[in-house]
């Protein structure tokens, strides 16, 4: 068993609308998390030109946008700055 299910369980929302669908054995990646963050922003009337989901050593590099597979013991850094599409407020 991979760490995918453990990590995916920890990022589900309480109402399960934003559960991250992953197949057993599929790697959890920064790109997959970014996809779901963008989806959640959109469902709540927000957007962001860019945001950070970085892992491991990438988290120590200022403004590294993050990429690649997330390892079992990797730290994952989320730096999200959504903006409401209607009001423009952050």
C-alpha positions as CSV (number, residue, x, y, z in Angstrom):
1,X,0.0,0.0,0.0
2,X,1.2,3.5,-0.8
3,X,0.9,6.7,1.1
4,X,-1.7,7.9,-1.3
5,X,-4.7,6.8,0.6
6,X,-3.4,8.1,3.9
7,X,-2.7,11.5,2.5
8,X,-5.9,11.6,0.5
9,X,-7.9,10.8,3.7
10,X,-6.3,13.8,5.4
11,X,-7.3,16.3,2.7
12,X,-11.0,15.4,2.4
13,X,-13.5,18.0,3.4
14,X,-15.9,17.1,6.2
15,X,-18.9,17.0,3.7
16,X,-16.8,14.9,1.2
17,X,-17.7,17.2,-1.7
18,X,-14.0,17.8,-2.3
19,X,-12.7,14.3,-1.7
20,X,-9.6,13.7,-3.8
21,X,-10.2,10.8,-6.2
22,X,-7.1,8.7,-6.5
23,X,-6.7,5.1,-7.5
24,X,-4.7,2.8,-5.2
25,X,-1.1,3.0,-6.3
26,X,-1.5,6.3,-8.2
27,X,1.2,8.7,-6.9
28,X,0.0,11.8,-5.0
29,X,1.6,14.8,-6.7
30,X,1.8,18.5,-6.3
31,X,0.0,18.8,-9.7
32,X,-2.9,16.7,-8.5
33,X,-3.3,18.8,-5.3
34,X,-3.2,22.0,-7.4
35,X,-5.9,20.6,-9.7
36,X,-8.2,20.1,-6.7
37,X,-7.3,23.4,-5.1
38,X,-8.3,25.1,-8.4
39,X,-11.5,23.2,-8.5
40,X,-12.4,24.1,-4.9
41,X,-11.6,27.8,-5.7
42,X,-13.9,27.7,-8.7
43,X,-16.8,26.0,-6.8
44,X,-16.6,28.8,-4.3
45,X,-16.5,31.7,-6.7
46,X,-12.8,32.4,-6.3
47,X,-9.7,32.1,-8.5
48,X,-6.0,32.6,-8.3
49,X,-3.5,33.4,-11.1
50,X,-1.0,31.2,-9.3
51,X,-0.4,29.5,-5.9
52,X,2.1,27.3,-4.3
53,X,1.8,23.6,-3.5
54,X,5.4,22.5,-2.9
55,X,6.9,19.4,-1.3
56,X,10.0,18.3,0.6
57,X,13.1,20.4,-0.2
58,X,11.1,22.7,-2.5
59,X,9.5,24.2,0.6
60,X,12.8,25.8,1.5
61,X,13.1,27.6,-1.8
62,X,11.3,30.9,-1.8
63,X,8.4,30.9,-4.2
64,X,9.1,27.5,-5.7
65,X,5.6,26.7,-7.2
66,X,6.1,23.0,-6.5
67,X,6.0,20.0,-8.7
68,X,6.4,16.2,-8.7
69,X,5.4,13.3,-6.5
70,X,4.9,13.7,-2.8
71,X,6.9,11.2,-0.7
72,X,5.6,9.5,2.4
73,X,7.5,11.8,4.8
74,X,7.5,15.0,2.7
75,X,6.3,18.2,4.2
76,X,3.8,19.8,1.9
77,X,3.5,23.6,1.8
78,X,0.3,25.3,0.7
79,X,0.5,29.1,0.0
80,X,-2.9,29.9,-1.4
81,X,-4.1,33.4,-2.2
82,X,-7.6,33.2,-3.8
83,X,-9.5,36.2,-4.9
84,X,-13.2,36.4,-5.0
85,X,-14.2,36.8,-8.7
86,X,-17.2,39.0,-7.9
87,X,-15.7,41.5,-5.4
88,X,-12.0,41.1,-6.2
89,X,-11.3,40.8,-2.5
90,X,-8.5,38.4,-1.3
